[in-house]
Amino acid sequence: MDKENIKVSETNFDNILTVSATPHIRSSETSSRIMLDVVIALVPALIAGTYFFGLRALMLVLVSVAAAVLSEFVFQKITKKESTITDLSAVVTGILVAFNVPSTLPFYMVAFGSFFAIVVVKQLFGGIGSNFMNPALAARAALMASWPKEMANFVAPGVDAVATATPLGGGEAVTLMDAFIGKMPGTIGEVSAVCLLIGALYLIIRKVISIRIPLVYILSTVVFLFAFGIPANKLLDQVLYGGLILGAFFMATDYVTAPVSKKGQIVFALGCGLITAAIRVFGSLPEGVSYSILVMNVATPLIEKLTTPKAYGKGGRK
């Protein structure tokens, strides 16, 4: 073979094979497309939150999103990193931060929450794909620690400036229909179960999320609540009240902070259910969804280590 043919062969070979790190699965899905799907899925709950709590709820969401996007842009400019605001991950984080606060929260507080989520939890650990816990839930925990009174200042839908407790927090019970629709005190994004389920169904159809973690999380929460003494006729209330549906479908399913293996996802969801039920029944807080997911986020590396199947052909100790 002459030198010219050898050169052509080498060129063709280079075009065929590319040496790169795993994984080697190709997909038409991009981060921005996935995040856009999540934004679309959150729109029904956003509409419900605006309808029940007024335009101030919408303004809180817009401020939160603006603060999240601006925080990411400025941080990456200062650190001279490539801007990633077009992937929409900061937009999703901003929406979820706002969804986890009451509509009465001052604007600067929700802006701080978005800044904390983006800079402290996400960017300081390497940016998208490197955070060790869900940024929005970490922001909620930071806000609860910094301004507990303001974070508990809930109002009933359609009632301005009259603080009330949520049903889980000892407030007046609401009918199951009102709880399903969203006519009850709570955070902006958690109250309407029907709107959250519409968005969740969209994500499942689009194959953005799997039903595995949400289903096991919700069912295990119900089982543990019953085991801890909650009457059977109150279990559906526990599912519809609070942030269980929002957390199960939109935050426990986070690609980065949840296990990858099927067995690991089941263990993760069971842990979330156990901790949520334990906090609701035995803890001083009325709600345990946020902290349960955060705890299991931290445990994810250990869960992965214990549940990931061994590579084929690699035996144990002799």
MOKA-V112654 format. One record per run of one state. SS is the DSSP state (h for helix, s for strand, l for the rest). FROM is the first residue (numbers start at 1). LEN is the number of residues. If there is no record, write none. Layout:
# MOKA-V112654
ss from len
SS FROM LEN
SS FROM LEN
This chain:
# MOKA-V112654
ss from len
l 1 2
h 3 14
l 17 14
h 31 23
l 54 1
h 55 24
l 79 6
h 85 3
l 88 1
h 89 11
l 100 7
h 107 19
l 126 9
h 135 12
l 147 1
h 148 4
l 152 2
s 154 2
l 156 7
s 163 2
l 165 11
h 176 6
l 182 11
h 193 13
l 206 5
h 211 17
l 228 4
h 232 9
l 241 3
h 244 7
l 251 11
h 262 21
l 283 6
h 289 19
l 308 11
